[in-house]
C-alpha cells in the first residue's frame, strides 16, 4: 500500500501499535511509535490522506499524484543499477504495519501490536 510506504518514508521504522476507528464510511488508523512519533491513515470515498506527528511538527496531506511515471523511472533505474529506492528495513516495516492495520480493521478500538 503506497500510503503506508509514504508514512514509513516520513516517520521511519519502529512502529509499535495500530488502532482503528470507523466513522461512517471513513476509516482511521492510528500508528503509534514508542518515541512520540505517530501517524494517522484516513481511508474514505476520496483520495487517501495521512497525518504525521513528530514531536511538535505536524503534516496533513491529501494524497494524489501521477505516481505511475515516477514508478516507471524507478523501475528502469533499478534494472540499470541494481539499487532499490526503498530500504529493505522500510519495506519490512510497511508489511508489518499493513498486517496490524488489517487486524485493527477487524478489531475496532483495540490496540494491535505491530
C-alpha positions as a Markdown table, in Angstrom:
| # | Residue | x | y | z |
|---|---|---|---|---|
| 1 | Unk | 0.0 | 0.0 | 0.0 |
| 2 | Unk | 1.7 | 3.2 | -1.2 |
| 3 | Unk | 0.1 | 5.3 | 1.6 |
| 4 | Unk | 2.0 | 3.2 | 4.2 |
| 5 | Unk | 5.2 | 3.5 | 2.1 |
| 6 | Unk | 4.9 | 7.3 | 2.4 |
| 7 | Unk | 4.2 | 7.2 | 6.1 |
| 8 | Unk | 7.3 | 4.9 | 6.7 |
| 9 | Unk | 9.4 | 7.2 | 4.5 |
| 10 | Unk | 8.5 | 10.1 | 6.7 |
| 11 | Unk | 8.4 | 8.5 | 10.1 |
| 12 | Unk | 10.9 | 5.7 | 9.7 |
| 13 | Unk | 10.8 | 2.2 | 11.3 |
| 14 | Unk | 9.8 | 1.3 | 14.8 |
| 15 | Unk | 6.0 | 1.4 | 14.9 |
| 16 | Unk | 4.7 | -0.4 | 18.0 |
| 17 | Unk | 0.9 | -0.5 | 17.6 |
| 18 | Unk | -2.1 | 0.4 | 15.4 |
| 19 | Unk | -5.6 | 1.3 | 16.4 |
| 20 | Unk | -8.6 | 1.6 | 14.1 |
| 21 | Unk | -11.8 | 3.6 | 14.2 |
| 22 | Unk | -14.6 | 3.9 | 11.7 |
| 23 | Unk | -16.8 | 7.0 | 11.4 |
| 24 | Unk | -19.4 | 6.3 | 8.7 |
| 25 | Unk | -17.6 | 5.4 | 5.5 |
| 26 | Unk | -14.4 | 6.9 | 6.9 |
| 27 | Unk | -11.7 | 4.5 | 8.3 |
| 28 | Unk | -9.0 | 5.9 | 10.6 |
| 29 | Unk | -5.8 | 4.0 | 11.5 |
| 30 | Unk | -3.6 | 5.5 | 14.2 |
| 31 | Unk | 0.0 | 4.2 | 14.1 |
| 32 | Unk | 2.0 | 4.7 | 17.3 |
| 33 | Unk | 5.7 | 4.6 | 18.0 |
| 34 | Unk | 7.4 | 4.3 | 21.4 |
| 35 | Unk | 9.3 | 7.6 | 21.0 |
| 36 | Unk | 6.5 | 10.2 | 20.5 |
| 37 | Unk | 6.1 | 9.7 | 16.7 |
| 38 | Unk | 2.7 | 8.9 | 15.4 |
| 39 | Unk | 0.8 | 8.7 | 12.2 |
| 40 | Unk | -2.8 | 8.5 | 11.0 |
| 41 | Unk | -4.1 | 7.0 | 7.8 |
| 42 | Unk | -7.6 | 8.0 | 6.7 |
| 43 | Unk | -9.4 | 6.0 | 4.0 |
| 44 | Unk | -12.7 | 7.2 | 2.7 |
| 45 | Unk | -14.6 | 7.8 | -0.5 |
| 46 | Unk | -12.0 | 10.2 | -1.8 |
| 47 | Unk | -8.2 | 10.3 | -2.1 |
| 48 | Unk | -6.2 | 8.9 | 0.7 |
| 49 | Unk | -4.8 | 11.2 | 3.4 |
| 50 | Unk | -2.3 | 10.9 | 6.1 |
| 51 | Unk | -1.2 | 12.9 | 9.2 |
| 52 | Unk | 2.2 | 12.8 | 10.7 |
| 53 | Unk | 3.2 | 14.0 | 14.1 |
| 54 | Unk | 6.8 | 14.0 | 15.1 |
| 55 | Unk | 7.1 | 16.0 | 18.4 |
| 56 | Unk | 5.8 | 19.5 | 17.5 |
| 57 | Unk | 5.8 | 19.1 | 13.7 |
| 58 | Unk | 2.5 | 18.2 | 12.0 |
| 59 | Unk | 1.9 | 17.5 | 8.4 |
| 60 | Unk | -1.6 | 16.6 | 6.9 |
| 61 | Unk | -1.9 | 15.9 | 3.2 |
| 62 | Unk | -4.4 | 14.5 | 0.8 |
| 63 | Unk | -2.5 | 12.1 | -1.4 |
| 64 | Unk | -2.9 | 12.4 | -5.1 |
| 65 | Unk | -0.3 | 12.3 | -7.8 |
| 66 | Unk | 0.8 | 11.0 | -11.1 |
| 67 | Unk | 2.7 | 8.2 | -9.4 |
| 68 | Unk | 2.9 | 5.9 | -12.5 |
| 69 | Unk | 5.5 | 8.0 | -14.4 |
| 70 | Unk | 7.9 | 8.1 | -11.4 |
| 71 | Unk | 7.3 | 4.4 | -10.7 |
| 72 | Unk | 8.4 | 3.5 | -14.3 |
| 73 | Unk | 11.5 | 5.7 | -14.0 |
| 74 | Unk | 12.3 | 4.0 | -10.7 |
| 75 | Unk | 11.9 | 0.5 | -12.1 |
| 76 | Unk | 14.2 | 1.4 | -15.1 |
| 77 | Unk | 16.8 | 2.8 | -12.7 |
| 78 | Unk | 16.6 | -0.4 | -10.6 |
| 79 | Unk | 17.2 | -2.6 | -13.7 |
| 80 | Unk | 20.1 | -0.4 | -14.8 |
| 81 | Unk | 21.8 | -0.1 | -11.4 |
| 82 | Unk | 20.5 | -2.9 | -9.3 |
| 83 | Unk | 19.8 | -0.4 | -6.5 |
| 84 | Unk | 16.4 | -0.1 | -4.9 |
| 85 | Unk | 14.9 | 3.3 | -3.8 |
| 86 | Unk | 13.4 | 1.8 | -0.7 |
| 87 | Unk | 15.5 | 0.4 | 2.2 |
| 88 | Unk | 14.7 | -3.3 | 3.0 |
| 89 | Unk | 14.0 | -2.4 | 6.6 |
| 90 | Unk | 11.4 | 0.1 | 5.5 |
| 91 | Unk | 9.9 | -2.4 | 3.2 |
| 92 | Unk | 9.5 | -4.9 | 6.1 |
| 93 | Unk | 8.1 | -2.1 | 8.3 |
| 94 | Unk | 5.4 | -1.4 | 5.7 |
| 95 | Unk | 4.4 | -5.1 | 5.6 |
| 96 | Unk | 4.3 | -5.3 | 9.5 |
| 97 | Unk | 2.2 | -2.1 | 9.7 |
| 98 | Unk | -0.1 | -3.4 | 6.9 |
| 99 | Unk | -0.7 | -6.6 | 8.8 |
| 100 | Unk | -1.5 | -4.7 | 12.0 |
| 101 | Unk | -3.9 | -2.4 | 10.0 |
| 102 | Unk | -5.8 | -5.4 | 8.7 |
| 103 | Unk | -6.1 | -6.9 | 12.2 |
| 104 | Unk | -7.1 | -3.5 | 13.7 |
| 105 | Unk | -9.8 | -3.1 | 11.0 |
| 106 | Unk | -11.4 | -6.3 | 12.3 |
| 107 | Unk | -10.9 | -5.3 | 16.0 |
| 108 | Unk | -12.1 | -1.7 | 16.1 |
| 109 | Unk | -10.8 | 0.3 | 19.1 |
| 110 | Unk | -8.3 | -2.3 | 20.2 |
| 111 | Unk | -4.6 | -1.5 | 20.2 |
| 112 | Unk | -2.9 | -4.1 | 17.9 |
| 113 | Unk | 0.8 | -4.8 | 18.3 |
| 114 | Unk | 2.9 | -4.3 | 15.2 |
